[in-house]
Amino acid sequence: MTDWFRLGFVLAVATVHLCTAPLAIARAASEAQATARAPAIGALKDWCKIDDPATWSAERQRIISEGAKTLPEILTCPDIAPATDIPKVLHLPMPCGRKMVFNRIDVPVDHALDQTLGNFGRLVDISAEKPQIVLSNGAWSAPVSGAFSIARDGANGVSDSLSDMTARAYYLARYETTVVQWAMFDMGFFDLPAQHTSAPASPACAEFDGFLSELNLRSIPAKGGLSWFDAVAFSRAYSNWLIARDRLALEADNAAKPDLPWEQGSTGYVRLPTEAEWEYAARGGASYVTEQARSVRFPALRDPQTDALRQAKLSEVCAEKPRSQGAFVGPVGRKLPNVLGLYDVMCNADEIVLDLFRPTRPDGLSGQVGGVLTKGGASAILREANTIGRRTEAAALFGLQGEGRTPSMGVRLAVAAPVFSGRRDGVETASTANANSFSEGRLNVALDVAFMDGRSSLLRQGVGLADASRGKELASEVNKLKRSLSEGQLTQKQLVAQADRLQIELERLEIELGEEAREATLLTIRSGVVTASLIDRLGRNVFSALLTLETLQGADLTSDQMQKRKRFIELLHVNEERIKASFDLYLQVHIDLGHRDAAFVSRQLAASRAGIGGLSTEVFAAYLDRFEGHFRDVTAARGRLTEEARDTWLDQLDTTRAPRRDRFPKYQPN
């Protein structure tokens, strides 16, 4: 954005704020100005012509193949699904009515801590390759998972369905970042308030329309010439713009849904993908990152004629070398997509990732960290030798000329979320729907339990021991010992010595397993005690709200008092639903403990008296007493709990529940 235009825009906004005319006149003037402007190029209905060119082109070809004599003025663009549904295809808004399209990348999991081990890189012929190629592209492995939990029914996993998780997902942009998308950042749109830049008819978008009018909209190239710092700055500015837009919408309307996907009670955000995320998606997902897949040179795709899965040919997925003088990157979306619907994962731009470059060794990645790591390889350089696992130290982070960059360095963005997200429940009623669905900072005990359950599952499989491989070695040695005994190859003295050594090793492993089980049980107890405290606090909040409502009775209430009364009634229902959800979690904790040895759990309960995972024993002692009493009840009942017992438990945990029931029967939950 030019300095004169930026100054003019600031003055225009200032004039609106200082205007003393009536609001209706100001609004009418603004609407008249927007109406007078010509429609933005490629805006709204035909947004995909610019922002999803392969889809637009496919629709155009479909119409032609059906024998249409003329093409419609505006082609049909895909429907946009709500981001909160964690859709297969995500359309994030950009300034001036534009969009960025992302595809969901699923990683199959069995629990919250599960992952896929990706086998990346390729088998390099050291006799035929240069040393830098060998040291850059050797075989390496890394775990891959996703930020967004996907339930068995395909819906976004919320906090009360984490036990039903079948996949974790992240998003990767369908295309490399284009010159159109970069122009919005370059013109400073992400630094302006979202409400002044979102709509195509916004005054701020006039210069952008001029920029579009100079482009060939049927051939939009990727943005090249970026440094690692440029790519990070772009993702940061875009995230801030999206989150500010969501925040304004949620503050203005409780029923609004954010544009960004959420993982439980935490908003997602845009960032650079890690190298493992990038290559997992580029290859085609879990089925294409096996050890055998390292020998595959090109990504998997669906045959455009038969829809069958097969390996691509170089010419099908790799963009041609740019023909324009001085060009190093070409148009996006011209070749076939891979099996996950991603375009140009080979060739076109060298795509910058979040990680910095590390060379490969015979046993994986080196610990030495270097410059900018790019993936995919550029069409302008070594096109014919390109492979899906190609990795390059494209530039130093800094050189004598400043930040490291090359003309072919571009970026493809990802969407992710934090690991430890806040709580968001899936159960909604008429009064709780949307009221607090998208709010941050809620205690998420359910996530802690899901993670620890996953950890316990891994330990039961022998994963994560201090020396897990030693367990396999011991099993092998036991088998050898049995064979030696049967063949008479050992003396009595040798047998005793080897048996003693194996016994020591087995006891050491048993101690390690016992320590892991103790730690997991203590954390489960901590979760239950904290949940008991939460239930009591929520109940006290409800009681306090009811006391306030008692003062807001009668027909002579003012308008403000009526609004306050309405808010408090809604708050009551929200907190009652939270109490129910927390109590369900509390019961689940006891069910989990019921599957463990009762004597072992009792010892950990006794150990908790010395300190509950760092929590104050003075504050939580009463809740620990109740928790321990309830554990004895479940043990005595052999895991069975009647409805009467559950009701009694809830009265014991929510200490104001009975007084509320007696004093305020009108406001009791259903």
Order of alpha helices (4+ residues) and beta strands (2+ residues): alpha-alpha-alpha-alpha-beta-beta-beta-alpha-beta-beta-beta-alpha-alpha-alpha-beta-beta-beta-alpha-beta-beta-alpha-beta-beta-beta-beta-beta-beta-beta-beta-beta-alpha-alpha-alpha-alpha-alpha-alpha-alpha-alpha
